[in-house]
Amino acid sequence: MTYLSTPRFLLSTSSSPILPGSSYLDVGGKMPLSGIDLDNFGSIRFRLQRWSSVDPLEAKRIHSVWIPADAPLLSNDPLTAIGPVQLGSGARPLIVVDRPEHRSRDDLANQVATAIRLRQTIGELARIGIAVRPYHPNGARAHLSAIAGLRMQASEWDIDIVLDLSKDMDWLWEAEASVYRMMPSLQLVRIAMTAGTLDGRFRASLTDRALSSCAELGFDGMISLVTPVPWWHWRNERTIEAFCRDATGRVIRKFSRHSSTGEYTTELSAPVEFE
């Protein structure tokens, strides 16, 4: 079996709204995970997870943090920290500029403008990324042109592209062509291992295709895992840890192929069962 590339795995804090930040860091520090993907900065969920009480030294396990493009914090000059993530502490976290809280037709343009401004003010203290999602393509191939244009801007300003496949997926989205146009700026992919529902099977199919394209194109960035644990396991570290081991095993097989056939495995849609 030959591995085409080896991505790193993160645990997304979208997995459980009430698991404390310290518990996330404990799980994220265990193999095969490399750290934490911190989502929902400034939201009620963020406060419920009590990230303000996390030790800054342990917060170095946070490799990426998502923040809305219109968050007032991003106007700070200088910007020294985003929640528990300290800038200039040695690590270079990825700041993901997400959709604004106040939505409009110009969401992506606002994200790009914010990302460019952060790149100019922060310099080399952090990586900057722009979150994109496969929804509302506005025409059969219009979304591909938009992605190609975004990648050109990202390349010019040394900005990463972050693909969120955990929700908001449109059946018109062309997975393989989109991933091809994002590379090599694509550095983080967030996925959700879903249950065997109609929506879950549809999302799993698109995720399969996107990850196969990532593997074929040599993607070696980060993959963030959103766990599908039911509410009665939201505080159960062992269940979330077990899910991560299972999920990383299935995903890494997408990045390998048998030398005799050259075929990729497709096991992402296998249901995850809970007691």
matplotlib code that plots the C-alpha trace (Angstrom):
import matplotlib.pyplot as plt

x = [0.0, 1.4, 0.5, 0.2, 0.4, -0.2, -2.6, -2.7, -5.9, -7.6, -10.7, -13.3, -14.9, -18.2, -18.4, -19.9, -21.3, -20.7, -17.4, -15.0, -12.0, -9.6, -11.2, -11.0, -7.3, -6.8, -8.4, -6.7, -3.3, -3.6, -2.6, -3.7, -4.8, -2.4, -4.5, -7.7, -9.7, -11.4, -14.8, -17.6, -15.3, -17.3, -20.6, -22.6, -21.1, -17.6, -18.5, -20.2, -16.9, -15.1, -12.1, -11.3, -10.1, -7.7, -4.0, -2.2, 0.5, -2.0, -3.7, -0.7, -2.5, -5.0, -3.8, -6.7, -9.4, -12.5, -13.8, -16.5, -15.2, -17.1, -15.9, -14.9, -11.8, -10.3, -10.2, -7.7, -4.2, -2.1, -4.0, -2.2, -4.7, -7.9, -9.4, -6.9, -4.7, -1.7, -0.1, 3.7, 4.1, 6.2, 3.4, 1.7, -2.0, -4.3, -6.9, -9.9, -11.9, -15.4, -18.7, -19.8, -22.4, -24.5, -24.9, -25.2, -24.5, -20.9, -19.9, -17.0, -15.8, -15.9, -14.0, -11.3, -10.9, -10.6, -8.1, -5.9, -6.0, -5.0, -2.2, -0.9, -1.2, -0.3, 2.6, 4.2, 2.6, -0.1, -1.4, -4.6, -7.3, -10.7, -13.5, -15.5, -18.5, -20.1, -23.5, -25.5, -23.2, -25.4, -25.2, -23.8, -20.2, -20.2, -18.9, -15.8, -15.0, -15.4, -13.1, -10.5, -10.6, -10.4, -7.3, -5.6, -6.1, -5.1, -1.9, -1.1, -1.5, -0.2, -3.6, -4.9, -8.2, -10.3, -13.0, -15.9, -17.7, -19.4, -22.7, -24.4, -23.7, -25.3, -25.9, -24.8, -21.3, -18.6, -16.3, -13.4, -13.2, -13.5, -10.7, -8.5, -9.0, -8.3, -4.9, -2.3, -3.8, -6.1, -4.7, -7.6, -10.7, -13.4, -15.6, -18.4, -18.8, -22.6, -25.2, -26.9, -29.7, -30.5, -28.8, -25.9, -25.4, -25.4, -22.8, -20.7, -20.7, -19.5, -17.0, -15.7, -15.1, -13.5, -11.1, -10.2, -9.3, -7.3, -5.3, -4.7, -3.4, -1.1, -2.9, -0.8, -2.6, -5.0, -8.3, -10.7, -13.1, -16.6, -17.9, -21.5, -21.9, -25.5, -26.3, -25.9, -22.3, -21.4, -19.4, -17.9, -14.2, -13.7, -16.5, -15.2, -11.7, -12.9, -14.7, -11.6, -9.5, -12.1, -12.6, -8.9, -8.4, -11.1, -9.9, -6.2, -7.3, -8.6, -5.0, -3.6, -4.0, -3.1, -0.2, -1.9, -5.1, -4.6, -8.1, -9.1, -11.1, -14.5, -15.6, -16.6, -20.3, -20.0, -22.4, -21.0, -22.9, -23.2, -24.4]
y = [0.0, 3.4, 6.6, 9.5, 12.1, 12.3, 14.9, 15.9, 15.4, 17.9, 17.6, 20.3, 22.0, 21.8, 18.2, 18.9, 22.3, 21.5, 19.6, 21.8, 23.3, 21.5, 18.2, 19.0, 19.7, 16.4, 14.4, 16.5, 15.8, 12.0, 10.1, 10.0, 13.7, 16.6, 19.2, 21.2, 23.1, 25.9, 27.0, 29.4, 32.0, 34.5, 32.5, 31.0, 27.6, 29.1, 30.4, 27.1, 25.4, 27.7, 28.5, 31.6, 29.3, 27.4, 27.6, 29.6, 27.0, 24.2, 26.4, 25.8, 22.6, 24.8, 24.8, 26.7, 29.2, 30.2, 33.8, 35.8, 38.4, 41.1, 40.2, 43.5, 41.7, 41.6, 45.5, 45.5, 46.8, 45.1, 41.8, 39.9, 37.0, 35.4, 33.9, 31.4, 31.6, 33.9, 35.3, 35.5, 32.6, 30.5, 28.6, 29.9, 29.1, 29.4, 32.1, 31.2, 34.2, 32.8, 34.2, 37.4, 37.2, 39.7, 37.9, 39.6, 38.8, 40.1, 37.6, 36.2, 39.7, 40.7, 37.6, 38.3, 42.0, 41.0, 38.3, 40.6, 43.2, 40.6, 39.4, 43.0, 43.7, 40.3, 39.4, 36.1, 35.7, 33.5, 31.9, 33.5, 31.4, 32.0, 29.6, 28.4, 26.0, 24.0, 25.7, 28.1, 27.7, 30.1, 28.3, 25.1, 26.2, 29.8, 28.5, 27.1, 30.5, 32.0, 29.4, 30.0, 33.7, 33.2, 30.9, 33.6, 36.2, 33.7, 32.9, 36.6, 37.5, 34.2, 33.3, 29.7, 28.3, 26.3, 24.0, 23.3, 20.0, 19.6, 21.2, 23.4, 21.2, 21.8, 18.9, 21.0, 21.4, 19.8, 18.3, 17.1, 20.3, 22.5, 20.9, 21.0, 24.8, 25.3, 23.5, 24.3, 27.0, 24.5, 23.8, 22.7, 20.6, 20.1, 17.1, 15.4, 11.6, 11.4, 8.8, 6.7, 9.2, 10.5, 13.7, 11.9, 9.6, 12.6, 14.4, 11.3, 10.8, 14.4, 14.1, 10.9, 12.5, 15.6, 13.6, 11.3, 14.4, 15.8, 12.5, 12.4, 16.0, 15.4, 17.4, 17.3, 19.9, 19.4, 17.6, 18.7, 16.0, 16.9, 13.9, 12.7, 11.8, 12.0, 14.4, 11.9, 11.5, 15.2, 15.1, 11.6, 12.1, 8.3, 8.1, 11.1, 9.7, 6.4, 8.1, 10.0, 6.8, 5.2, 8.3, 8.9, 5.3, 5.5, 8.9, 7.9, 4.9, 7.5, 8.7, 5.3, 2.9, -0.7, -0.8, -3.7, -1.9, 1.9, 2.1, 4.3, 2.9, 4.5, 3.8, 7.3, 6.5, 3.5, 4.2, 5.0, 3.2, 4.3, 2.5]
z = [0.0, -1.1, 0.7, -1.7, 1.0, 4.8, 6.2, 9.8, 11.8, 14.1, 16.3, 15.6, 18.6, 16.6, 17.8, 21.2, 22.3, 26.0, 26.2, 28.1, 26.3, 28.6, 27.6, 23.9, 24.4, 26.2, 23.4, 20.7, 22.2, 21.7, 18.6, 15.8, 16.4, 16.0, 17.8, 17.9, 15.3, 17.3, 15.9, 16.8, 18.3, 20.4, 20.2, 23.1, 22.3, 22.7, 26.2, 27.2, 26.4, 28.8, 26.6, 28.7, 31.5, 29.3, 30.1, 27.3, 27.2, 26.5, 23.9, 21.7, 20.7, 18.9, 15.3, 13.7, 14.9, 13.0, 13.4, 11.5, 9.1, 10.9, 14.4, 16.2, 17.5, 14.1, 14.0, 16.9, 15.9, 17.1, 17.3, 20.0, 20.8, 19.6, 22.7, 24.2, 21.1, 21.7, 18.5, 18.6, 21.1, 18.7, 17.0, 13.8, 14.1, 11.1, 11.5, 9.4, 8.3, 8.2, 6.9, 8.6, 11.3, 9.4, 6.1, 2.6, -1.0, -0.5, 2.2, 0.2, -0.8, 2.8, 3.9, 1.3, 2.3, 6.0, 5.2, 3.2, 5.9, 8.5, 6.3, 6.2, 9.9, 11.4, 9.1, 9.9, 13.4, 11.9, 8.8, 7.3, 5.7, 4.0, 4.6, 1.6, 1.5, -1.4, -1.5, -3.7, -6.8, -8.8, -12.1, -13.4, -13.5, -12.1, -8.7, -10.4, -11.8, -8.4, -6.8, -9.5, -8.9, -5.1, -5.5, -7.6, -4.8, -2.1, -4.0, -4.5, -0.8, 0.7, 2.1, 2.6, 1.4, 4.0, 2.7, 5.1, 4.1, 7.4, 6.4, 3.7, 0.8, -2.6, -5.0, -7.9, -6.4, -8.6, -6.0, -8.1, -10.2, -7.2, -5.2, -8.3, -8.6, -4.9, -4.9, -3.7, -1.6, 0.1, 3.6, 5.8, 5.1, 7.7, 7.4, 9.3, 9.4, 9.1, 9.9, 7.3, 6.5, 3.0, 3.8, 5.4, 2.5, 0.1, 2.2, 2.5, -1.3, -1.9, 0.9, -0.6, -4.0, -2.5, -0.4, -3.3, -5.3, -2.3, -2.2, -5.9, -5.9, -3.0, -0.2, 2.9, 5.0, 7.9, 8.1, 10.9, 12.2, 13.4, 15.4, 15.0, 18.6, 20.0, 22.8, 25.6, 24.6, 24.4, 27.6, 27.0, 26.1, 25.5, 23.0, 21.1, 21.2, 19.9, 17.1, 16.1, 15.9, 13.7, 11.5, 11.0, 10.0, 7.3, 6.0, 5.8, 3.6, 1.2, 1.0, 0.1, -2.8, -3.5, -5.9, -7.8, -8.6, -8.1, -6.7, -3.8, -0.9, -0.2, 3.3, 4.6, 4.4, 6.8, 9.7, 13.2, 15.9, 19.5, 22.6]

ax = plt.figure().add_subplot(projection="3d")
ax.plot(x, y, z, "-o")
ax.set_aspect("equal")
plt.show()
